Amino acid sequence: MNQPLAYIHPNARIAEDVKIEPFAWIGEDVEIGSGTWIGPNATIMDGARIGKNCKIFPGAVISAIPQDLKYKGETTYCYIGDGTTIRESAAINKGTAASGKTVVGKNCLLMAFTHVAHDCVVGDNVIMANAATLAGHITVDDWAILGGLAAVSQFCRIGAHVMISGGAMINKDIPPFVKTGTGYPVSYAGVNYIGLGRRGYSKERINAIQDVYRVIYSAGMNVSQAVQYIKTNLPSSEDVELIVKFIENSKLGIMKNTVGE
């Protein structure tokens, strides 16, 4: 771990086998787990809690203070799960008093120039392509993929197994298992059939998910009517319950079917 050309605060709690490259900067209130690699010119600031076997590439900044004028210097944290890779010049801010933490889960890939703002919660196995951006207080569920340059407005929720197109502008909640189109406002573009198949979902299971979204987006009902129809008329399953619960708990409403609808 000893690297004479890096700055490592003597109070930082770093596993013995962590490899730290020249010109990295590591603050006092930092924890880094076994097997992690910290690249040159990476900056790990107070409040960072980085798990095992992570890779932090050059120029990344972890646990900088929030870009939120309400932040008054309170002690907050930024958690990075085991096995996560954070590429060049990505920025992940720590939380505010609202939740006290920003969280990125296990086995995620955050590509170059991605940004995760304060109080976000990113699940496991999430991919954010180059320059994808999360504003504050966003939740991204497991296995979601955000295309390059996608931008998500504050307080939105991105459901599990969602595929967001590159350049998408998200200002509504995106329910599980779907793809988004391009344009603004973003629109529904079908079920993420390829992604679900890669993760072991059977054709029958995917078809059942498609049946739910046909009701929501193609049956001529409003969202409340569609949800009631699904609960009354479609076979119940774990996937159906996940979709229904997501929609019923949505505070911003879910994305529409077509641009301008």
Secondary structure, DSSP 8 states (H G I E B T S, - for coil): ---TTSEE-TT-EE-TT-EE-TT-EE-SS-EE-TT-EE-TT-EE-TTEEE-TT-EE-TT-EEEE--S-TT--S---EEEE-TT-EE-TT-EEE---TTTSEEEE-TT-EE-TT-EE-TT-EE-TT-EE-TT-EE-TT-EE-TT-EE-TT-EE-TT-EE-TT-EE-TT-EE-SBB-TTEEE-SSSS-BEEEE-HHHHHHTT--HHHHHHHHHHHHHHHHSS--HHHHHHHHHHHS---HHHHHHHHHHHT-SS-B-BSSTT-
